[in-house]
Amino acid sequence: MALTKDQILGAADLTKEEVEVPEWNGSVFVRMLTAKERDVLESFWLARKESGNFTNARAQIVSLTVCDEDGNRLFTEEDVEALSGKSAAALQKVYNVAMRLNRFTKKDVEELTKN
């Protein structure tokens, strides 16, 4: 049986995963991106492709994927710079989970960032 519009739009399809971050003395939830957020992230990468400057890339991904228990984002675009000042090890843990959950493959990243 084919899904209806209401079933599709009502589906809770943004799965999340709790990630321990010892550097922050606790855990955070990391969730899948919405299609719009993924487009924002890909635009971020494409805009930096020419210069090769990927400053704040991990912080950008963290800002888009860290959420509360209900799946609501904790950070905004304005928080990216502050997040970039946090531990690289902590951001990397969250980044790794975000990349896996959102099915960003090495090939995807290479395609978006290659010169």
N, C-alpha and C positions, 0 to 999 in steps of 0.2 A: 504494500500500500504506500503510495507516494505521500510525502509530507505536505502539509499545508503551509502557507505563508506564516500563519500565527505559530505553528509548531517550530518552524525554522527560527523565526525571530525570538521566540520564547525559550529556545534551548540554552541551557547553561553550558556553554562550550568553551569557556575560558578557564581551563583547569589551572590549578596552582599547586605549588609544592613548598613545604616548609624547609628552610635551609638554616642550619646552625652556622653562626658566624661568631666564633670565639673572640675575635678582635673587637666585637661590639657587645660582648657579654650577653648574647642571647641569640634569637633566631628571627628570621623574617620570612614572609611569604613572597614567593616569586610566581608570577602568573604569565600565561600566554598573552601575547599582544592581540589587540583588535586589528582588523585589516587596516584601519586608518593609522594606527600607531606603527604598524610595520611599514607602511608607506612613508611615514615621517622619518623613521629610522633609515630606510633605504635612501631617502632624499638627503639625509644628513651625510651618509657615506658617499653618495654620488657628488655632492657639493664639494667634498674634500678630496675627491679622487685626483683632480688635476694638480693640486698643490702637494698631495701626499701627506697633508697635515691631518692626522686623526686624533688630535688632542681632545680629550674628554669623551672619547668613544665609549669606554666602559661606563663612565658616569651617565652618559646619555641612555644606554641600555638599562642600567639600574633604575634611573628615574622613570622609565617607561614600564618597568615590570615589577618593581617592589610594590606590594599592596597590603592592605589590612586583611583581616580574616574573611571579610565579605567580598574581597576582590577589588576594592576601590584603591586607586593609586595613592601612594603616600607622598610622592614628589611631583613637582611640576618642572617645566622647562627652566624656571627661575632657580631651581635647586641644583642644576647640573654643575655649576661652577663650585658650589660648596661640597657636593659629593666628590668632585675630582680631588679635593684635598684630604679625603679619607684614605685609609690604608689600601694600598694596591692589592695586598693579599686578600683583604675582605671583599673588595670590589670584584676581584677575579673569581672568587667562589660564587658570588651572586651572578656574575656575567656568564660563567660556565653553565649554570643551571638554566638561565634565561635563554642562552643559545640552544641548548638541548631541547627545552620545552617548546621553543618556537621553530624547531627544525631548521635552524640555520646550519647549513653544511659548510665545510671548508670551501667547497666549490662555489657556493652562494657568495661567500665573503670575497673570494678571489675574483669572481666575476664583477662584483660591485666596486672593488678597489684596484683592479689591475690598470696599469697605464697603457 
